[in-house]
């Protein structure tokens, strides 16, 4: 079983982390201070809006009901148990390729 030198492995990761930290710091210093502040403020506002919508806004239930017999359909949309929209949809039989093949078509 091969032996792994834990100390050299840890020093490799430590050097890599230090190099990444230095590169990140150098890149961050190139961005103007006011721009960094604006991005930070916008990020905080967006996170606040996200948590507000997730935690404090009530949820809704959407139900879509479709009853059909392959030629006609009744489509109903219910929001929180209240009927919001209902529509009748119908199609007509159309012959294709002579007598044998028919299909239902309509404006769905």
C-alpha positions as CSV (number, residue, x, y, z in Angstrom):
1,X,0.0,0.0,0.0
2,X,1.6,3.3,-1.0
3,X,2.3,5.9,1.7
4,X,0.9,9.4,1.2
5,X,2.8,12.3,2.7
6,X,0.1,14.2,4.5
7,X,2.3,17.2,5.3
8,X,3.3,17.9,1.7
9,X,-0.3,17.4,0.6
10,X,-1.5,19.9,3.2
11,X,1.2,22.4,2.2
12,X,0.2,22.1,-1.5
13,X,-3.4,23.0,-0.6
14,X,-2.2,25.8,1.7
15,X,-0.1,27.3,-1.1
16,X,-2.9,27.0,-3.6
17,X,-5.4,28.7,-1.2
18,X,-2.9,31.5,-0.6
19,X,-2.4,32.0,-4.3
20,X,-6.1,32.1,-5.0
21,X,-6.7,34.5,-2.1
22,X,-4.0,36.8,-3.5
23,X,-5.4,36.6,-7.0
24,X,-8.9,37.4,-5.7
25,X,-7.7,40.3,-3.7
26,X,-5.8,41.7,-6.6
27,X,-8.8,41.4,-8.9
28,X,-11.1,42.9,-6.4
29,X,-8.8,45.9,-5.9
30,X,-9.1,46.7,-9.7
31,X,-12.8,47.3,-9.3
32,X,-13.6,50.9,-8.2
33,X,-14.8,51.2,-4.6
34,X,-18.1,52.8,-5.4
35,X,-18.9,50.0,-7.9
36,X,-18.2,47.3,-5.3
37,X,-20.4,49.2,-2.8
38,X,-23.2,49.4,-5.4
39,X,-23.0,45.7,-6.2
40,X,-23.0,44.8,-2.5
41,X,-26.1,47.0,-1.9
42,X,-27.9,45.6,-4.9
43,X,-27.1,42.0,-3.8
44,X,-28.4,42.7,-0.3
45,X,-31.6,44.2,-1.7
46,X,-32.2,41.2,-4.0
47,X,-31.6,38.7,-1.2
48,X,-34.1,40.7,0.9
49,X,-36.7,40.7,-1.8
50,X,-36.2,36.9,-2.3
51,X,-36.7,36.1,1.3
52,X,-39.7,38.4,1.5
53,X,-41.4,36.7,-1.4
54,X,-40.6,33.2,-0.1
55,X,-41.4,33.8,3.6
56,X,-44.1,36.4,3.8
57,X,-46.2,36.1,0.6
58,X,-49.1,33.7,0.6
59,X,-48.9,30.8,-1.8
60,X,-51.6,30.0,-4.3
61,X,-53.0,26.8,-5.7
62,X,-53.6,26.4,-9.5
63,X,-55.8,23.6,-10.8
64,X,-56.3,23.0,-14.4
65,X,-59.2,20.6,-15.2
66,X,-59.8,19.2,-18.6
67,X,-62.8,16.9,-19.3
68,X,-63.0,15.5,-22.8
69,X,-64.4,12.8,-25.1
70,X,-61.8,13.2,-27.8
71,X,-64.0,15.5,-29.9
72,X,-65.0,18.1,-27.4
73,X,-63.3,19.3,-24.3
74,X,-64.2,21.6,-21.4
75,X,-61.1,23.3,-19.9
76,X,-61.5,25.0,-16.5
77,X,-58.8,26.9,-14.6
78,X,-59.2,27.3,-10.8
79,X,-57.1,29.6,-8.6
80,X,-57.3,28.9,-4.9
81,X,-60.6,27.0,-5.5
82,X,-62.3,29.8,-7.4
83,X,-63.1,29.5,-11.1
84,X,-60.9,31.9,-13.1
85,X,-61.6,30.7,-16.6
86,X,-63.6,28.1,-18.5
87,X,-63.7,27.3,-22.2
88,X,-65.3,24.8,-24.5
89,X,-63.0,23.4,-27.1
90,X,-64.1,21.3,-30.1
91,X,-62.6,19.6,-33.1
92,X,-64.0,18.0,-36.2
93,X,-63.3,14.7,-37.9
94,X,-61.3,15.0,-41.1
95,X,-60.6,12.2,-43.5
96,X,-57.1,11.6,-44.6
97,X,-55.8,9.4,-47.3
98,X,-59.3,8.3,-48.5
99,X,-61.8,6.4,-46.5
100,X,-59.8,4.5,-43.9
101,X,-57.9,7.1,-41.9
102,X,-59.6,9.9,-39.9
103,X,-58.3,12.2,-37.2
104,X,-59.8,14.9,-35.1
105,X,-58.5,18.4,-35.7
106,X,-59.5,21.8,-34.2
107,X,-58.2,25.0,-32.9
108,X,-57.0,24.0,-29.4
